[in-house]
Amino acid sequence: MQHKAEKFSTRAKVLTAVASAAAVAAGVAGAVSASADTPAAAPAAAVAAVKGKATTTSTHLTVDAATDAAQAALKAARKEGQRVSVAVVDRNGNTIVTLRGDGAGPQAYESAIKKAYTAVSWNAPTSKLVERLQSAPTLKDIPGTLFLAGGAPVAYDNAPIAGVGVAGAPSGDLDEKFAQAGVAAISDGR
């Protein structure tokens, strides 16, 4: 009786050996990769020194609150028959939420983001910042900003944590009114 292993051809034996070697190599590579992703433990004193001297804690608007603000601003605009886009950015100017209202113009989306960014950057309504351009006209050259009414800051303990921007209404005054409705929704805890 011949043993079954002897019935394999040389080609089958080579393929089996290559597959086995590949499986072992993949296992070794996975183990090395996993250990490379694990940072080395830092001495406890170094962690305490960094934590105590080089970090800070900040307050951020939640996604739910940002969504509530955007929806409130859009609702206020709809009530007055205006077609706008709304953006809410965090303290760092990163977009949290954007809503493009039905029929809003294509320019409104980006303008809303820039107005929100401008409001949080200076912790002031953008309508007030427009007035500053008279004494400092180069402010408008700062990338990502838009000095038109329609942006409102959101503050917590007098520190800016977000900005609400609205664009698309026929006047900046209306845009800013709607942005303030978004801020009010957060302030009221809605």
Steps between C-alpha positions, in 0.01 A plus 500: 500500500640832396488794744275787384776757547708325240226552242549882503692630208816706546307807389235446771770457763670826394172690503416364845841602632468852354151543649624383840795741487269787401266425793792500745635826351159665526475399865845640575426824310173541690673451834773750410242749371289469814799557725609801290162667559533467878691799637775436745404569858622843609639554845228612742687821590516604132127444455420703811729784387341518156151476642566772753685749283418446135132424476177688529135414512247678284125496457356388169153512354340158458383376162144494633518864613657603168224321312234666716655842428513437125143375489373796705674746267359325193152493655515874575598567137223280363245683715591817314510332161879519468717239332827474687784271594613463860834391641620437854874482569687409817749713691776405259295592194430139401157447351271300727178523300372663181147515368415624154144620499272417209569745220807662661746644250828323430706779658311474830657173616861618503404850618318356803810302600723805465263720700487243782880472496539879511254535790672239717848626413428847641221400742280769349206523262628552148289816465719659771815377328395670176532828687859414598598482134489878483796526737671172402416424135755217474289281734307388193821345364511232769428163332167336570331814630203693367421840642129518419215497748360154566738340748443470875734360765402246763672554834529306822637684806578794270727284283407420139419135439322513164366721225173493309501636147205564270512612138255539216241750624479828309672687784767428756267629769259216428784246485621615839148495645473135399848421636396655832193273501742207480705633791179557700401135446820392672466759776145390570613139520276386216 
